[in-house]
Amino acid sequence: MKVQYPLFSQVALAQDLPEYNLKRGNVATIVEYYPMPEGEEDGYSLEGFDLLHVTIEVPASQIIPVAQWQQE
């Protein structure tokens, strides 16, 4: 079963995103959810990486709950 994160919840990056100069563990807020058909990965729009007016789209596998990141 796929985890669906609520809108406006905070998540951490599960891996580096060098194309955005972002690192694993950076925290952002989910501002949009993109459900995909069965067999495809859902996506999210994220904001808040201390970069004003920047929104990035990532697949669900690239984010984790902040609490999980803090335990690692």
Phi and psi in degrees as a GROMACS rama.xvg file:
@    title "Ramachandran Plot"
@    xaxis  label "Phi"
@    yaxis  label "Psi"
@TYPE xy
-80.4114  141.646  LYS-2
-83.1176  132.242  VAL-3
-114.345  119.44  GLN-4
-81.3514  141.181  TYR-5
-70.0969  149.12  PRO-6
-59.144  144.981  LEU-7
69.0172  12.5317  PHE-8
-86.4615  157.075  SER-9
-94.5608  140.56  GLN-10
-136.138  163.038  VAL-11
-112.127  151.113  ALA-12
-71.2195  136.681  LEU-13
-86.5685  -12.5299  ALA-14
-154.484  162.382  GLN-15
-64.996  145.927  ASP-16
-123.838  81.0495  LEU-17
-60.8887  -27.2034  PRO-18
-65.58  -19.1662  GLU-19
-112.39  4.20964  TYR-20
58.2702  39.0095  ASN-21
-112.898  148.119  LEU-22
-115.025  154.476  LYS-23
-52.522  132.232  ARG-24
97.8449  -15.8231  GLY-25
-58.6809  139.734  ASN-26
-104.318  139.757  VAL-27
-144.062  173.499  ALA-28
-110.728  133.89  THR-29
-74.6527  125.289  ILE-30
-115.709  -10.3176  VAL-31
-157.741  149.182  GLU-32
-123.124  134.385  TYR-33
-119.733  92.6226  TYR-34
-68.67  141.076  PRO-35
-118.318  162.204  MET-36
-62.8109  159.876  PRO-37
-50.9221  134.603  GLU-38
93.6363  -9.41269  GLY-39
-115.726  153.784  GLU-40
-85.0677  131.935  GLU-41
-64.6513  161.848  ASP-42
-132.673  166.744  GLY-43
-141.516  148.067  TYR-44
-98.7485  134.209  SER-45
-122.222  143.984  LEU-46
-135.093  158.625  GLU-47
111.721  7.97124  GLY-48
-72.7054  39.9907  PHE-49
58.637  23.8402  ASP-50
-122.514  110.13  LEU-51
-63.0553  138.634  LEU-52
59.9193  29.5121  HIS-53
-114.956  125.22  VAL-54
-123.865  133.055  THR-55
-121.369  153.88  ILE-56
-109.265  134.327  GLU-57
-138.022  152.406  VAL-58
-72.8034  156.984  PRO-59
-56.2532  -30.9224  ALA-60
-68.3864  -12.3806  SER-61
-94.4615  4.94393  GLN-62
-129.711  152.277  ILE-63
-138.319  159.001  ILE-64
-61.5384  143.897  PRO-65
-57.5194  -40.8054  VAL-66
-59.3973  -38.4596  ALA-67
-66.1003  -42.3537  GLN-68
-62.2277  -40.9633  TRP-69
-67.0747  -23.9513  GLN-70
-83.8722  -17.3942  GLN-71
